[in-house]
Amino acid sequence: MHAIALAGPAVEPIPLAEMRAYLRLDSDAEDALVAGLIAAARVAMEGATRLALIAQTWRLHLEGCPTDGVVVLPLAPVLSVETVRLTPRLGPAMSLGPDLYRLDLSGDPARLLLDLSTTQPQPGDQLDVDLTVGFGPVPETVPAPLRLAIRRLVARWFENRGDVASPDRPLDPDIGALLAPFARPRLV
């Protein structure tokens, strides 16, 4: 299974004006730097927690369609499934209508349950699932501890722009503590 980013977030979890206020910046001279730090901090938080923070669209590509019809969705939290396409080894791709699959959010990870009664996948068939993941489309949907972790990380990076040697650990303990309740375990 391969995950391919189709569309990144339309906004960041921390708006630039909010971050400027947090940093107590009066001038907009460093807005480009601050905006870049916000995006980098979001990516770092997503990597540390294995969660998408703000709505973004991804494609999951499976080299083989599961014969039991259960597709485990490794991205979280899942907001919606946009399209499901089955590409037979021999033949054109076909979109599966919403009546042929169901999103199961009852567990972690979420699952996509395919109704294979009308389409029997064959060896070599491929499946593509486009989905939207994240806590929501606006910054306020991101949990407050994750937003605080981003603000703190951006502030640290802003204040220490290469002046201090980077530590061996990727995140400071106070930031790690904010992330801990949200972090999804690695299975492998």
Number of C-alpha atoms within 10 A of each C-alpha: 14 11 16 12 13 12 12 12 18 11 15 20 29 22 13 18 14 11 21 20 10 13 17 9 13 9 8 11 9 12 15 11 10 21 19 13 21 24 18 15 22 25 17 16 24 18 12 17 21 19 21 24 28 25 27 22 21 20 21 20 17 17 15 19 23 18 13 11 17 16 19 15 21 17 19 20 22 25 18 13 19 13 14 21 16 20 19 19 14 9 8 8 15 12 14 16 10 14 8 15 17 14 17 16 15 8 7 14 15 18 19 18 16 22 17 14 8 7 11 12 20 14 12 13 19 19 23 22 21 20 22 24 23 23 22 20 20 18 18 13 15 20 13 13 16 22 21 16 21 27 24 19 23 24 18 14 16 15 12 12 9 9 8 8 8 9 8 6 7 10 16 12 10 11 18 16 13 17 22 13 11 15 16 15 8 7 4 3
